[in-house]
Each structure stands twice: as structure tokens, then as C-alpha cells.
Amino acid sequence: MAAYIAATDAARVCADEAQLVELIRTHRLVREHCPTGMLGSAAVWRALLEDMPMMAMLRNLNKMTAIGLLDADADALKLCVDRLRDETVLRRARIHPFAVLLALRTYAQGCGDKGALRWTPLPAIVEALDEAFYKSFRFVEPTGKRLVLALDVSGSMDSKVHGSLLSSREAAMALAMTFLRTEAQCTPMAFCHTLVPLAITADMRLEEVLRVTRGLPFGATDCSLPMQWALAQGVQADAFVVFTDCETNCNRVSPARALQQYREATGIDAQLVVVATASTGFTIADPADAGMLDVAGLDSSLPAIISDFLKGDL
């Protein structure tokens, strides 16, 4: 332990590339141990890559491409691609498909939504990230709940999520795909001013799901419709998960009241999760009700938050 602490102290002030590489390899140091001024070195990143955890690799593919490491070093490129395609590595890393999708969209864009970093995407990395996205669905732990998924298909869903390269529609559909591919009882519905069955299946790719939702009629947004529909149709649901951009303007009955009516009529203590990709300054769920959760915005932690809430771990 003393040697490791001494190595981290030395690394933080190291200005010699060869010495820093040796410290990284000997003591398995990570990016955070390295001086900012040394993070433009391909040799330093090559050493870091050898023991880099999967999530850290996803975050740093952009940087490693920008400095030319993955383009110039065939072995480094192969190492990244092999890890992304390795189901054992993906299973152990427990990385959610949504996190992979965020990495894929950012990498394929060639720039982030912030900062000046630019890179030319490598086709091999793009293909491997796409493959990892679909493989990682297999390792998501199901909640075991009877779910009704309600996806807002109004026109405003095509706007970009703040701080992300995803549109609200793409983010919502990717999260919905997770439930469809992992839960035994999951009913997808589409809503705006009305609610209709959503003809998507677990074996569809994301591009197919997006085509289906873009072909539906747009209108105003009523987030109470899923609960009203389930009550009218006698659908038994443990939870309703609503995906919207929060541009609600057609609530004849509040979503919180609609859930209460459903609970009273069915005797099921159903939960409600409202995932809003933008914040408009008000809540849809009732913040005083422990069975309702409002989420505004999104990042890679969102799927775990939803899952923990539905399982009662949050």
C-alpha cells in the first residue's frame, strides 16, 4: 500500500512520459492519477488502456481517438473492439444499454455537446459500440413488475435533450426497449391527446422503433391517459412508466389523480414514474406520494434509478 501511495504521489507531478508509463503499468494507475499536461500522450493512454475498466473506456474512446492512439496503434484498436464485443466483459461491467447508446451517439458525432475536443470516428469502434448496445440488454436485471409503458409521441419529442446528443424520442424509446427486452409483462402504449397500442416488439432495433413512433399522429399531451386506459380496460399493472419531454398541455385529469383512481378501483398499490427529458418548472407526479417519482433530465444513471424505485430499493 505504501508503494502504491508513493506511486500516485509521483504520478501527479510526473513530467517524464516514460516514467509515467512505467508507474501506470507497475501500479495499475488510472487517468485521474495523471497530470493534465500528460494526457495528450498516446503512450500514456496506451498504458492506461491495458487495465482500464469498461465504463472508463467508454468515456475515453473519444480522447483516445482524438490523440491518434486508436488510428495509429492497431493493437490498441483491437483491444477496444474486442472488449466491446466480449459478452463476458459486458456482463461483468454491468453497463446499461442506455450508457452504451450515449457513448455511441457521442462518438459517432465526432464531438461532444461541450468542450473543444474533436475526433474522426473510426468505423470499427462505431460498429463495436452498436453491437455492445444490443448485447448489453441481456444483462439488465428485470424488476419482475407488471408494467405499462406510455411513450409520448407528440411533435416536441424530436427536440434534443439538453446536454445530450439524443432527441427526447430516441432517449425514451431506448429506455422503453430495455423494459421490453427484460420484463416478462410489459405493455407499450403511445400517447399524445389520445392513447393507442404501440406496435413495437422486443426483437426490434432502435431505428425500427423510432420509425414506428414517427408514423403516429401528433397532438397535445395528456400524461393521465395511461392510468385512465388501464382502469377502463381492466388492465392489472404494478407500475406505469411515462416517458415525455414534459410539454404537457392537455391534462383533463391530473396524472396523480388518475393513479389514485386506479389504485382505489383495483386495490393495486400501483406506482408511477414520469421520466421527463426536460424540466418545465412543475411536477407531473405528486411529490408527497411515495409511490410516485418524477425524473427531469437524463444521464447514464437514470435506468438504475427507475429500476431501484420500482423494486422498492430507492
N, C-alpha and C positions, 0 to 999 in steps of 0.2 A: 504493500500500500504506500509506503514511504517513497519508493521508486516511482510509482505512478504519479503521486502528487508532485514530486520533483520534476517529472517529465511534463506535466501540464503547465507548471510554472515556467519551465524553459521554453515550451512551445509558444506561449503567449507573447514572448518578446523576441522570438527567433526571426532573424532576417536572412538566414542561410538556407536556401532551398534544399540542398542535400541533407543538411542536419535535421530540418523539419520533417522531411520524408522518412528519415530513419526513426525519429521519435514517434511518428504516426504508426509506422509498421511494427515497431518494437512494443509499443504500449497501447496499441489499438485506439488511438486518439480519434476524435471526431472533429467536424468542421468548426464547432464552437470553441475548440481549443486553439485554433489557428489565428494569427494576426490578420486583420482585414487586408493589409497590404500584400499578403502572400496568397490570397485567394484568386489571383489571376494566373497562377502557375498550374499548367497542365500536369506536371509531375506531382504536385501536392494533391490535386484532385484524384490522380490515378492511385495514389497511396490510400487516400480516404475511401475510394470506391471499394477496395478489397474487402473491407468488413462493414460497409455501410448498410444500415437497416433499410428495409424496403420502403418505408414511408419517407425516410430521408432521401433515398434515391429518387423517389417520385418528385420530391420538392426541388431536387438539384439537377434533374435532367436538362433543364433549360440552361443553367450555368455551365454545365459540362459540355454542352453543345456550343454555347456562345464562345467559349475559350478555345474551341477546336479540338478538345480531347477525343470526343467520340467520332469525329470525322477523320482524325489522323491516326488513331490507335484502334486497329481492328479488334484486338483482344478486349479492350475496354468496351467497345460497342457490343461485342458478342456477350460479354458478361452481363450487361444491362438487359439485352434482349432475352437471354436465357433465363434470367431471374423473373422477368415479366411473364414469361411463358410457362414457368415451373409451378404447377398446381400445389406442390408441397410447400414451396416458399410462400405462395399466396395464402395458403391455409394457415401457416404458422404466423404470418404477419397480421392476419385478421383485418385486412384493409377492406373497407366497404367499397362496393362498386361505385358509389357516388364520388368518393375521393379519387378513384381512378379516372372517372369521367372528367372531373375538374382538371386533373393533371393532363389528360388527353387534349381537352379543348384549348388549354393554355399553351401546351407545347405545339400543337398544330397551327396555332395562330402566329407563332414566331415572336411574340412579345406578350408581356403581361398587361394588366389593366393599370398598373402603376410602375414607376421607375423607368429607367432608360435602357435596360437590358434588351438586346435584340439577338436573334439567332435564326439560322436557316434550318427548319425542321428536317430531320433525317427520316426518310420513308420507313426504314426498318424499325425505328422507335415508335413512330405513329402506328404502324401495324401491330407491334407488340403490345402497346397500350390498349388498342382496340380489343385485342384478344384477351388481355388481362381483365378488361371491363366485364366481358361476358363470363369468363371463368370464375371471377370472384363472387358472382351471385350464389354459387354453390356452397359458400362458406358462411353465409349470413344465418344467424340463429333465429328461427321463427319465434313469434310471440305466442302462437297457439290460440289466438283470439279469432272470433268471427268478425271480419272486417267489412265495412262498406267504404270504398274509396270514392271520393267525389272530387272530380277534377274540373276546375273552372276552364271553360273553352272560349271565354269572351275574347274580343279582339285585343284588349290590353295585355293579354298574356304573352304576346310576341315581343314585348319590350324587354330590354336587357335588365337583368338583376344588378342592382348597384354593387360595384366591387367584384363583378364576375363577368366572364365571357359567355355565360349561359343566358338564354332567354328564360322568362318565368315558365313558359310552356315546356321547354326542354328540361328544366330542373324538376318540375312537377312530374313529368312523365317518367324520368329516370327513377325518381323515388317510388312512384307507383309500380314500376317494373320490379323493384325489389320485393314489394309485398306480393305481387302476382307470382313471382318465381319461388317464393319461400313459404307462403302461407297456404294451408290446406283449404281454408274457407275465406275467400276474398272476392267481393263483388265490385267490379269497377263501373262507375257511372260518370256521365258527363253532365255539367250543368252550366247554365247562364241564367236566363229568365225562366227556363224550364229544365227538367231533368230527364235524361234519356239513357238507356243502356249504352255502354261504351264497348264497341266490338274490338277489344284487344285481348290477346292471349299471352300466356307465359313464354311461348316459344318465339314471339316476335322480336325483331331487332328494334332498336330505338328509332331508327329512321322510319320504319313502318308505323310505329305507334304515333309518331309526330304527323305522318301523312293522314292517318285516320282522324286525329283531332282537328287538324286544319280543315278537314272537309265538312265539319259540323257547322250549323248556323250559329252566328254570334248574336248576342243581345246583352241586356242588363244582367247584373249578377245578384243572385239570391242564395246565400250560403245556408239558409234554413231548409232548402228543398230536400237534401238527403234524409234528414230525420222525418220530415213530413211524408216523403215517399215510403220509407221503411215502415212507418206506422200504418199508412193506408194499405200497403201490400202485405202486411203481416210478416215482414222480414225480421228474423231474430239476429241482432247484431250486438256484439260486446263493445264495439267501438266504431266511431265514424271518424275518418281521417279526410279532412277537406284541404285541398291544395288550391290556392288562389293568389292573386297579386294584391289582394286587399282593396281593389277598386269596387267595393260593394255599394250598390245604389238601388237595390230592389228588395229590401227585407220587409215583406208584409208581416212576417212573424220573426222575431229575433232568433238567431241560431240557438242561443242559450235557452230560450223559452221552448223552442221546438224540441230540444233534447229533453227538457224536463217533462214535456207532454209525452214523449216516447217512453221515458222511464216509468211514469205514472201508469200508462196504459198497458205496458208489457211486463212490469215487475223486474225488468233487467236494469241493473245499475250501469248503464252504458256510459262510455267515455267519449269525449270529443277532443280531437286535436285539430287545430286550424293552423296550417302552415302557410303563412303569408310571405311571399318573396319580397315584399316592400312594406314599410310602415307608413300608415296614413294618420297616425296620432290617436287611434281609438282601437278598442279591442272588439273581437267578434265573440269569443268565448267569455264566460263570466269568470273574472279573476278571483271571485270569492268561492267558487266551486272547485273543490279539489279533484273532481273528475273531468275538468276541462283544462286544456292547455293551449295557449296562444304562442306561436313562434313567429317572430318577424325577422326576415333576412335568412341567409343560409351560408353554411360552410361545411367542411367535411365532418364536423361533429354532430350535425343535425340528425342523421339516421340513428345514431346511438341514443340521442335524447328522446326521440319518438319511441324507440323500442323500449327503453327503460321506463318511460312513463306508462306505456301500455301494459307492461309486465308488473307494474307497481313498485319498481326499484328506484323511482325518482321522487 
